[in-house]
């Protein structure tokens, strides 16, 4: 009798986990599908002018693989690139000018914004400076893209054609690098979890309140940027791409976000430490620095991702076939929803059953993000550390 009660209780916990997976499978915007790509394109009769804004801080290692792809854009209209050298110490600005001279292509202007004032994240301060430089050209669109993003030659053309269908923001989640062992384990899950939080189908739906963008590739209508007061209205944002999308929707604009086909990040994350920093620097900000929300998130991650494999192992050890069977079914649904993302990243499908392990790493990263916050260190990025979000917020 003493063992029956705990087994029965754990069986019910496992049933709840399975029910959560059935709900995620069918009711969370089909987040696990990877077929949300650029919407139907309609080429304009006259191609609008575009200014490309690239905030860059100590990016000399990745610029040779990314900047030439922007300069080589095959765009029928007028386009110009503004790279904002945000206090780099590795010669980022000089390298950008040299790459422009060597490769030619779109005109390049390199600017420097100086140190960000209190209340501004460094990246958004650099974006503000780039938009100010671009405003003199009176562009109809702004392409906000990171210094580590490489674009296919027709990327800008395709983005503008998609926006011409009625969107104020068209954003693509760049395909991140997956070459090292840790990148293969962690990176596809990063995009999978993001899509679970912000289902792409919901973002593009009229009347939907779900809003998100991917900061590496955001085409923004210039008129909407002024109407939504971007970036000034989100100057304090830690997760600036999501804040941008919310500001646009709040101003009555339409936002589209999907996976990219030929927009790639060239930034390497060879060690677990590198990926850990990428996630933990903004994880607690995603939870609005709210302790009850942190506890709920940890409990939710444990229930959804950790209970199924534990139930399989514990059920087998205790000789409880129902516990093991329900846990196995929940684990199978979980792995099945992860499979499309692995295919998108061209990774072996045997990684799918390892998602609970990866989720456990993300749980630890989230807790570490909160620990760093309460130690007063805040989040650090590119050599800048902001102590508290209510003082000087972190880099987005």
N, C-alpha and C positions, 0 to 999 in steps of 0.2 A: 504493500500500500504506500510505503514511504517513497518508493521510486516512481510509482504510477502517477502521482500528482505532478511532480516536476516534468515528467515526460509529456503529460497531457497539456500542461501550461505551455511548454515549448512548442508542442504541435500547433496550438492556437496562434502563437507568435509567428510560426512559419506560414500558417494559412494567411495571416494578415500580410506577410511579405509577398506571398503569391498573389494576393488580391491587389496589392500595390503595383505589382508588375503587370497584371492584366489591365489595370487602369492606365498605366504609363503606355502600354502597347497600343491601346485603342483611343484614349481620351486626351492625350497630351500633344495634340497637333501632329501626330505621326512624326515626332521629332527625329526618330531613328532613321527615317528615309533620307537618302542623299540625292534625290532628284530635283531639289529646288535649285535651279541654275538661273542664269540671266533670263528675265521675262522676255516675251516676244518683242523683238526690236522693230522699230519703224524709223527709217532714216529720214531726217528732216530735209526739206528742199534746200535750205541754206544752213550749213553747219555752224552752230553757235561757237563763239570764242570760249576758250578754256584756259584757266591758269592753274598750274599744278604746284601745290605747296608741299614742300618736303622738310619737316623739322628734323634736324640731325645734330646729335651730340656724340662726339667720339665714335664716328662711324666709318673711319678710314678702312677698316678690315672688310666691310661689306659693300662699300660704294662701287668698287670696280665691277661687281657682279649685278648691281641693281641700277645705278644711275644711267649707264649707257642704254638700258632698255627703255627708260623714259625719254631720253633724248631722241631715240630712234622711232618714236611713235608715228605710225602712218595715219595721220589725221587730216581729213580734207579741209578743216577750218583752221582758224588762227589759234595757236597754242603756244604757251611759254612756261618754262619751269622756274620756280623760285625756291632755292634751297636755303634754309635758314640755319646757319652755323651757330648752334646754341652753346657758345663758350667752350668749344672743343679744344683739347690739348694735344690731339694727335694729327693735326694738319688736315682735318676734314674739309674745310673751306678751300684750301689750296689744291687739294686732290680733286675736288669737284670741278674747279676751274680747268685743271689740267685734263681731266677726262672730257670736258666739253670741247676743249681745243683739239683733242686727239680724235674724237668721234664725230664732232659736228652734230647736225640734227637740230632739234628745237632750241631756241635761244635759252640761255641759262643766266639767271641773276643770283648771286650769292650775297645774302645779307646776314647781319648779326644783330640780335635784339638786346643784348646786354642781360644782366642778371634779372630774373623775374622779381617783381615787387611782392610784398606780403599779400597772401590771398590768392596767388596765381600758382598753378603747377607750371613747371618749366616747359613742358611740351606745349601746353596750351598758350603760354606766353609767346613761344616761338611761332605757333600757328597764327596767333594774332598779328605778329609782325609780318609774316608772309602774306596774310590776307590784305594787310594795309599796303604792302608793296604792290600786290596784284590789283588793288582797287583802281589804281591809276590807268590800268588797261581796260577797265569797265567790262570784265568778263561776264558771260552769262552763266558759266558754271565754274566751280572750284573743285579740283581733284585733290583731296587730302590723302597723302600716301606716305608711308614710313620709309626710312632710308634703307631698310633691308628688303624691300619688296621689289621683285623683278616682274615686269609686265611684258606680255606678248606684244608684238608690233601693232596689233589691232585692238588692244585692250581699251584705250581711250575711246576709240570709235564705237566699240560695242557698248560701253558704259553710257555714252551720250545717246545712242540710239535707243537703249533701254529706258533711260530717263525721259526721252521724248514721248514715251507712252503715258506720261502723266504722273511720274514720281518726282518728288523733291529731293530725295536721297536714294541713290542706288549704291549699295555697298556689297562687296564680295569678301567672304572669309578666305583669305589667301591660304593656299596649301602650304602648311608648315613643313620644315625639313624633317625627314624620318630616315636617318642613316645610322646613327649610333644605336646601341642596344637600348639605352634608356629612352631615346626619342621614339623608338618603335613601341615601347611599352606605355609611355605617358602621353605622347602628342595626340594620337587619334582619340584617346579618351578625353583630352582637354576640349576638343571640338565637340565630341559627343555630349559631354556635360553642359557645354555652353548651349547647344541646341536643345537640350532638355530643359534648361532654364528659360530660354527664349526660342520657342518653336518658330522656325522660319516661316511656316505657312501662316501663322497668326500675325506676324509682323507686317506682311504685305496686304493683309485683309482690310478692306475699308471698315472703319468703325471700331477696329480692334485697338485695345489700349496697350497691347504688348509692343514694346519698342526696343530695338537694339541695332547696333551697327558693328562693323569690324574695322577698327581704326586704321588698319594697314591699307585699306582701299575704300574711300568714301567719296563718291561724286555728289556734290551738293550744289543745288541751284543757288546762285549768288543772291538773288532777290529774297529767297527764304532765309539765307544766312543773316541778312539784315533784319528781316522780320522777327526771327527767333533770337536775335542778338547773340549770334555765335561768333567768337567763342566767349564773349564777356559774360553771358548768362551762365556759363558752366565753368568759369575760370577756376573754381575750387575743386572740380571733380577729380576723383581718383581714377574712376573708370570712365574716361572721357568719351569713348565711342558710344556707350550706352546712354550717357547723359546727353550727347548730341542728338541722338535719335529721339529721346524723350522731349527735348526742347522743340524739335521740328514738329513732332506730333502734337505737342501742346499748342503750337502756333497754327495748327490746322493743316499741316503738310502731310504728305504720304511718303512712307519709308518702305524700301524693299531691301532684304538681306538674303543672301544665298551663298552656296559654295562656289568657289572659283574653279575654272577649268585650266586657265593659263595665267594665273596671277600667283606667284610663288614667293614665299619667304626664303631668303638665302642665309638667314642667321642660324648658326649652329648652336645646339645645346648638347654637347657631347657627354656631359656628366650629369648625374642626378642632382648635384648641387645647383647647376645652372637652371634646370627645370624647376627645382624647388623654389629658387628665388623668384622665377617668373610668376609662379602661382601664388606664393605666400605674400608677395608685396601688395597684392590687392584683394586677397581672399576675404579678409575681415571687413574691408571696406564694402565688399559686395553685400555683407550682412549688416551694413549700416552701423558697425561698431556696437552691436546690440547683444549683450550677453545671453538673454533668453533665446534670441534667434540663433546664436551660436550653439547653445545646448540643443535646441530643436534640430538644427542641421546635423550635428554629430549623431543624435539619436536616429534621425531619418536615414542618414547614410548607413548606419549600422543595421537598421531594420531592413532596408531595401537591398543593400549590396553584400553585407557580411552574414546575415542570418541564413541565406540559402546554402552556402558551402558548409557552414558550421552545422546546419541541420543534417546534411548528408553524412558528415563525419560522425556527429554525435548519435544520429539515428542508427547508423551501422554499428557503432560501438555498444549502444544500449540494446540492440536487437529490436528497435522500433521501426518496422517497415513503413508505417504511415508517415512518420517524421522524415525519414530518409527520402521517401517518394515525393512528398510535397516539396521538400527542399530541392530535390533534383529537378522537379518541374519548374520551380521558380528560377533556378540557376539556368535552365535551358532557355527560358523566355528571355532572361537577361542577356545571355550569350547571343541569342538570335537577333536581338535588337542592335547589338554591337557589330554584328557581321557586316552590314552595309558600309559602316564607317571604315572598317578594316579594308574592305574592297576598294573604297574610294582612295585610301592611302596605299593601296597595292601591298598590303601586309598579309602574312600568312594567317589563315583563319584559326589556327590553334591558339592564337593570342586571345580569342574571344572568351574562353573559360577563365582566363586570368584577370578579367575585369574586376572581380572582387578585391584582388591584391592591389591593383592600381587604384581602386576607390579608397582602399585603406590608406595608401600613400597620400591621396588628396585630403582625406580626413586629417591626417597628421599635419599636412601643409596648412590647412585651415586653422587648426589649433595653434600652430607655430606663429601664424600671422597675428592671431589675437595676443599671444604671449609677447611678441615683439612690440605690439601696440601698447600694451600696459607696462612694458619696460621703458616706455618713453622714446623708443627708437623710431617708431613709425615705420614707414616703408622707404626703402632706399632704391634709387634708380640712377644709373649713369653718374655715380659719384655724388649725388645729392641725397640728403636725408632730411625728411620733414618730421619733426618730433610728434606733433599731434594734428589730427585733421581739423581741429577747431582753431589751429594757429596758422601754419602754412602747410597746405595739403600736399600729398605726394604726387609724383609724376603719374600721368594717365597712361 
